[in-house]
Each structure stands twice: as C-alpha cells, then as structure tokens.
Amino acid sequence: MTNVNREYAKQNFPKQSQPEPGLQSKMSPTPDDGATSYVGHDRLKHKKALITGGDSGIGRSVAIAYAHEGADIVLNYLPEEEPDAQEVKGIIESLGRKIKLVPGDLKN
C-alpha cells in the first residue's frame, strides 16, 4: 500500500493564488478530479444527487465520482465559475449520465 504522506509530500507544487472564487481550470498542475482515474461500480444507479460547489475542488470530485457510480447530477455553483461548471458537465455527460446546472449563490 502506498503511504500518501511520503509519496506526495515530496512534490514541489508552484505557489499560486486566485481571487475568490477561483477556477480549477487555472490551477497548475490541474488537480486529479477522478474523471479518468476513478472506476465506478454502479452503486448509485438510478439515483440522483444534488451537489453544491460542484464545479471545482472536492465538490467536483464528488460529482464525477457519483456519475461514475451511475447517479444523475444536479450541480449548483457560483455564476462566476461557469467555465469550470461547463467542464464538469462535459465530463459527466461523457460518462453517459444526465446533469442539470443550477448557477446561484445559496447564501442569498
């Protein structure tokens, strides 16, 4: 088994920052969101998931993992993060799942 604390701690990622809300598409290197690395097993077949903040980061990875597992997705995100949300939409549709994008700030 790989010890992730030792395996990944040695990588020297460049320091970077973005004004909030940031776009995952502008990160270097691009984080592994599981689009090509995760293998699903239809554990969520015929289910639907509502995911907030699903355009980037953990929410993006969850949306993609759920789609790999067979779920259709409703994805909420901030309107400023539209490019990342469209990218996630393309990934989920390529997996043969349905996705509905719902831009908006839930704090309001």
MOBELSUL-V432325 format. One record per residue. N is the residue number from 1. RES is the residue in one letter. OMEGA is omega as a letter, one per 30 degrees, with the letter a starting at -180 (none if undefined). Layout:
# MOBELSUL-V432325
n->[N;N]
res->[RES;RES]
omega->[OMEGA;OMEGA]
This chain:
# MOBELSUL-V432325
n->[1;2;3;4;5;6;7;8;9;10;11;12;13;14;15;16;17;18;19;20;21;22;23;24;25;26;27;28;29;30;31;32;33;34;35;36;37;38;39;40;41;42;43;44;45;46;47;48;49;50;51;52;53;54;55;56;57;58;59;60;61;62;63;64;65;66;67;68;69;70;71;72;73;74;75;76;77;78;79;80;81;82;83;84;85;86;87;88;89;90;91;92;93;94;95;96;97;98;99;100;101;102;103;104;105;106;107;108]
res->[M;T;N;V;N;R;E;Y;A;K;Q;N;F;P;K;Q;S;Q;P;E;P;G;L;Q;S;K;M;S;P;T;P;D;D;G;A;T;S;Y;V;G;H;D;R;L;K;H;K;K;A;L;I;T;G;G;D;S;G;I;G;R;S;V;A;I;A;Y;A;H;E;G;A;D;I;V;L;N;Y;L;P;E;E;E;P;D;A;Q;E;V;K;G;I;I;E;S;L;G;R;K;I;K;L;V;P;G;D;L;K;N]
omega->[a;l;a;l;l;a;a;a;a;a;l;l;l;l;a;l;l;l;l;f;a;l;l;a;l;a;l;f;l;l;l;a;l;a;a;a;a;l;a;a;l;l;a;a;a;l;l;a;l;a;l;a;a;a;a;l;a;l;l;a;l;a;a;l;l;l;l;a;l;a;l;a;l;a;l;a;l;a;a;a;a;a;l;l;l;l;l;l;l;l;a;l;l;l;l;a;l;l;l;l;a;l;l;l;a;l;l;none]
